[in-house]
Amino acid sequence: MKTPILLTTLLAASSALAGSASVSSTDTASESNDLLTSLWDLPTIYKGDGFLREARFIGRLHADVYEIDSAQGHQQDWELRRFRVGTRLKFAGGLEFKTEVQLNPQASDPAYERISELYLSWKQSESFNLKIGKFAADFTHDGRISSNNLQTLERNQLTNSFWATTRFFSGVAANGQLGKWSYNVGVFSNDVDKEFGNFDASWFGVLGLGYDISAPLGAKKAVINLDYFYQDVDPAAVNIRPFEHVGSLNLNADYGSWGFATDLAGGIGKLSQSDGWGAMGQVWYQFTDKLEGIARYTHVEGSDPDSLRFGRYESRIVSGKGDRYDEAYLGLNYYIYGHKLKLQSGWTYASMDDSAGNGGEYDGWAWTTGLRMSW
């Protein structure tokens, strides 16, 4: 495998920043953090007290180097996983306008892939925030976390199996915090393309209720969420799994130096999609304020053959489907500047049973190292 010059340069620059940020001298570490803060302030081009409060260029650059070795084949390569650029404008009265587009410099024609987000939001208070446009629909534990803030390189296969191939849909949603309770409700078009879709398929809705259980668990922060998804299933909705009903009970607990998360989900399928269920558990530990270890296990089952799909890189080895999937993940994260600049490396062992015996069996491991940068 030949790692491209761009990716090599980015990893080398990140490693250099990591080295300077990890120096034991308090003064030197503080200077390094001040430098990073100054760099990350550069995209803010305006701040004021008038109707326009802030204007900022935003974006993210995620790059992976991966290797897969399985009984079904071997592959190693690199990928510019995500490259998005856009703007965020903040106005008086809690108004915000955000737009972000996905680019792919690895594709010669065209580099433009799609609009990821383009929405207007109004935050009336902590208890009520309204969004309209194209934005992320939050569902399941990993499904509600931005790709910038994931502790693993990829979302777990439970989320990938019961949710969608994209998080971004055209719709309207509201969320907020009411004491220890939190809520999220939204209605979206399940027809989506590079922009806003043609609205010629149908719709889906999500409803989430959360409750803060930090006190009984003795945690710094712990929230349990019950998520529900309903879809008017339409064959034209190709970017969302054809489940009519999906439920997810998930918990995220943070104890400061360590924490854990769980997710239990099940779905009722329609059309060619059978019913299924899955469970995920992960635990993380901070060795230092910058170095973190994480372990995750995921199990997903379908009630019929050919009901489960593979993850992103596994699907490049096996194109079929199966009905019982297991995955174990061990990873290390190094936070150079929090989630805004970090290096991640993870080892995955996965297997898929294929009771139909038509090309969906898989057994193998994968190693991935990635750079995650956002601004």
C-alpha positions, 0 to 999 in steps of 0.5 A: 500500500502506498500512502498518499502524500496528503495523508502522510503530511497530515498524519506527520503534522498531527504527530508533531502537534501531538508531540509538542502537546505532550511535553511534560513542562506545564509552560510548554504544554500551555503554550502549545494549547494556546497555539492550537486555540489561536489556530482554531479561532482563525475560521471565525471571521466576524464577531459582533453585538448586532443582529449578526453575532458570529460568522465562521467557516466550518468543516471537517477532514477525516482520513483513514488507512485500513487493512482487512484480512479475512477468510474471504479476501484481503485488502489494504488502502487509504480513504479520505473518509469525510471532507466537508466545508461550509459556514455557520452564521449566528444571529441575535435571538437564538437564530442560526444558519448552517450549511455544509457540503461534502467534497471528495477530492479522490473523485476526479469528476466531480469533487462535489458529492452532496449537501450534508446540512443546510438548515435554519434553527431557533433556540428559544431556550434550553427547553426548546430548539427548532430546526428546519431544512436538511440536517442530522436525524438523531436515533440510537446511541451512535446515531445521535453522535456527530462523526467528529465526536465518535470514540470509535472510527466507525459507528457500530453495526447495530446503528448501521443495521437499523438506521440509515446509510446517511444521517442527513434528511430534509425535515423539521425537528425540535429538541430541548431539556426540561429539568432531568428530562430531554426530548427530541422529535422530528418528521422527515422526508425519506427521499433524499439525494445530493440536495433536498430530494424530490419528496416523491417517496414518503416520510418517517418520524423519530421520537426520543425521550431521555432522563438524567440518572447521574445521581443514582449511578454516581456518575459525572453524567449519565443519561438513558434514552428511549428512541422510537422510529416510524417509517411509511416504507416506500421502495423509492426511499433507497437511503434508509433501511425498510423498517416500519418500526424500530426501538432503541433503549440506550445508555451513556455514562461518564465517570470522568476517567472512564465510562460505558455505553449500551444500546439494545434495539429491535426493528419490524421490517417491511418489503424485503427487510425481515425483523431483527434485533441487536445489542451493543456495549462499550467501555472506555478508560482515560490513561491520561488527559490525552490518551484513551482506550476503548473496547466495544462488542456488537451483536445483530441478528435477523429473523430471515436469511440475507437480512443483515448488511456489512459495515463499510470496509467489510462490504469491499470484501464480501458483497452479500448479506447474512443473518447473524453478525458479531463484532469486537473492537479494541481501539486507542484515541489520542486527543491532540486538541480534544475531538477537534484534532485527534488520532484514532487506531482500532482493531476489529474482529467480525464474523457473519453467518449466512444460513442461505449459503449464497455469499454472505459468510465472513470471518476476519479482522481489520485494522484502521488508523485515522485522523479526525480534524474539525473546525 
